């Protein structure tokens, strides 16, 4: 494409004002051309996800389907030869899933169903689908219960996408033991870090608003508890600690100091964790910051 030059000053520094449809010289401000036709789409897209959703050339590409949604479907017809069309549709449906993809189809189907039960957003499902694909490709899904693996994948995907889901919540939903879930998580973490470079981005502060909401505490408790946990996180005091228990302990401490007290039992029951866990985290916080609490 030939470069446009300003007829007034000869500069090649030309910009297109899309709102007004004009070419303008940024050097001298001369309007070179007006009423320029926009050759692009009539919609705007600010992210890659927006662009995929608004394109009208087919369904968005998605990892939630075994063929990424790139498929051809034989439609219904009002013609007299309905029997032939139905046979073609049946053949097409069989051919769509090859024998080697059947396992992937099963896992993705279960994953989408379980993610829907947990009310997880679409981007978490996409992350989980990519993880499942890689796990199956590398043969890491062998000798492990499908629901245990799906639970571990969904939990890890929530961690990557900053969705505050606790391990206890996942365990209770699926009725699986801690040892089984940890084994599955170990496999998921290896695949995620080595092949996909997915790393957990969640911080303990992101669990606090949900806890405060469950306990019907005032908003300022959430603010102060977040400040406390954020300070601990920055100083490396949250390493190796369960984020749910740590957030719960900080809410308990701040609510006590600010005269909006909830008992450890109330918090433990609301979050489905033990009082001992909250008590241990609480003691660690007050010892690290030398806080004196008088009840």
N, C-alpha and C positions, 0 to 999 in steps of 0.2 A: 504494500500500500504506500502510495506517495505521500510524503510528509507535507502538511499544510504549512505555508509560510504567511506571515502577516504582511499584507500589501502596504501597510503604513510604515512599519519599522523593520521588516524583514526577519523578525524573530520566529523561531520554530517552537516557541513555548506557547502552545495553544491548548486551551481546555474546553471541554464540552459541558455546558450547563444543561443538565437533563431536565430541570424544572421548567426552563424557559425555551429549550430547544435551540440554543445558540452556540456558535463557536466564538470564543473570546480570546484575544491575545493577552496573556498574563503580564506581558512586558509593558505595553502601552494602553491596554484596555479597549482596543479597537474591536468592534463587533464585525467579524468576518462574514458570518452567514447566520440567517435567521430561519425559523420554522423548519429546523432539521427533523426529519422523520426518525423516530425511535424504532430501530429494527428488532429490539429485544421483546421479551414477553410482557404482557400487560400487568403481571403480578410481580411482587417484590419478594425476594428471599434473603434472609439475613444469616442463615446457617445452611449447612449441607442438608440437614434433616428437613428444613423448610423447602429447599429446592426439590428434594426427592418427593415430598408430599404434594407439591403443587404442579409438578409436571403432568401433562396430560398424554404422555406417550405410553402409559401403562401403569401398573401398580408399583409402589415404591419397592426397591430391593430390600429384602429383610432376611436376617439370619434365622428367624423363627420358623421358616419353612425350609425343608430339606434341599429344595432346588433354588433357594433365595427368591422365590416368587416369580422366577423367569420361566413361564410355562404358557402353553396354548390350550385353551379350553374350547371344545366344540359346543356351540350354543344350542339352545332349543329352536325348533322350527315348526311353523304351522303347515308345512307341506304335507302332502298325502303319504310320503314315505317316512313316517315317524319311526317305524320298526328299525329301519336301516340306520337312522341317526342314533337311536338309543344303543344299538350294537356298537356303533363307532365310538360313542361316549364311553361305554363300558371298556372297550379295548384301550382307549386313550388313558383312562384312569389306571388300568393295570400297568401300562407301559411307563406311566409317569414315575412310578417308584420301582427302581431296579432292585434286584435281590440284595445287593450290597448296601443299599440305602434303607432297608427295612428297619434295621436296628436304630438308625438315626431318627427315622420318622417316629418310632415308638417313644424314644427319649424326648424328642422335641414336643410331642403331643402331651406327654405327662408334665413336662416343664411348663408349657403354656397354661395348662389347667391349674397347676399348683400355684403359679405366679398370680393367676387371676383370683384364687382364693385368698391370697395374702394382700390383694389390692396393690400390687406393685406396678409402677409406671412402665411404659413401653421401653424406655431406654435401658431399664434394668433387665427386662426380658431379652433385649438384643445382646447385652453383655453376657448374660447367662447362656444364651444360645451359641454364641461364639466359643464359650468355654466348653460346653458339652460337645460341640463338633471336634474340638482339638483333643479332648479327653478320649473320645471314641477313636479318632484317627491314630492316636498313640497307644491304643490298647490298654488304657488305664481304667476302663470301665469293667474289666473282668473281675469276677469273684467279689462283687459288691452289690448290695441291694439297690435297685433302681431309685427307690424313694429316698434312701439315705444319701445317695450321690446327688440327686436333684436338690435335696434340702441343703447340702453343703455348697452346691453351686449357687443357689439363690442367696444364701447367707453371704458368700464371698462377693457376689455381684452387688449386693446392697452396700457392703463395705467400700467397694470401688467407687460406687456412685453416690456416696454420702447419704444413704438412707438408714436411719437409726433403727435397725432391727436387732434385738438381742439374741444371743445364742440360745438362751433359755426359752425365748418365744418360739424359735424354730423347733427346738427339741419337743416342746409341749404340743405343737401342732402335728408333729409326725410320730410322737410316741417312741422315739429311738433313744438309745443309751448314749451317754457322753463319749464312751470309748469308740463306738461305731462312728459317731459324727466326727470325732477328731481324726480318725483314720481316713475318712472320706475327704475331710478338709486338707489333710496333708497332701493327698493326690492332687486336689484342685489347686492348691498353692504352688506346687511344683510346676504344673502345666501353665498356670497363669503367669508366673514370673519368668519362666524359661522361654516359652513359645510366644506368648501374647504381650508380655510386659505389662500386665494388669497388676496394679498395686493398690492396697487399701488406702483411701484418702480421708476416711472419716475421723473426726476428732471427738473426744469424750463430751465436749460442750454441746454437740448436736443431739445428745440424748436428753438433755435437761428440759427443754420446752415441753416435750411429750410427758415427762414425769410430773412437771408442775401442773400441766393440764389435767392429768389423771387424778391428782390429789386436790384439785380446785384451790390451789394456792394463788396469791396475788402475783402479778407479772414482775414486780420488783425482786421477788425471790429468784426468779429465773435469771434476771440480769446479774445479780450479785453472785449466785452460784456459778454462773458461766465465767465471771471474772476470776473467781477462785480456782476453778478447774483449768482455765486457760493459763493461769500463772503456773500451776503445777506442770501442765503439759510443756510449757516453754522451758522449764527447769529440769525436764527429764524425770519427773516424779511419778508419771503415769505409766511408765514402761512395765509391761508384764502384768498390768492390772486390768481386770474386767471393766470395760467402760460403763456398763449399766450400773454396776455396784458403786463405782466411783462417783458417777453422776448422782445416784440416789443418796450416797453419804453426804455429798456436798449440799444437796437440797435439804437434807435433814439438819445439817449443821447451821446453814444460813437461816432456815425457818425457825430454829430454836433461838438463835441470836437476835432475830428480828421479831420475836414474839408472835410468830404465826405457826407455832409448833405442831408437827405431826409426829406421832410415835414411830419408832423403828418398825413396830409390828404393822402399822397402817401402810407404811411405804413398802415393806416386804410383801404384804398381801396384794397390794395394787400392782406390783411388778413381778409377782411370782418368783421371788428369790427368798433366801433365808435371812433371818434377822442377824445371824452370826456374820454373814458376808458383809452386810451394811456396817455392823459394829466394827469389824476389822478395818474396813476402809476409813471409817470415821476416826478411829484411833490414830491411823497413819497420818491423816490430814492434820489433826490438832497437834500431833508431835512434830511434824515437819514445819509448821508455822507457829508453834508455841502459843496456840490459842487456849485460853482458859474459859471453860464453859461452866457456869454455875446454874444449876437447875433448881 
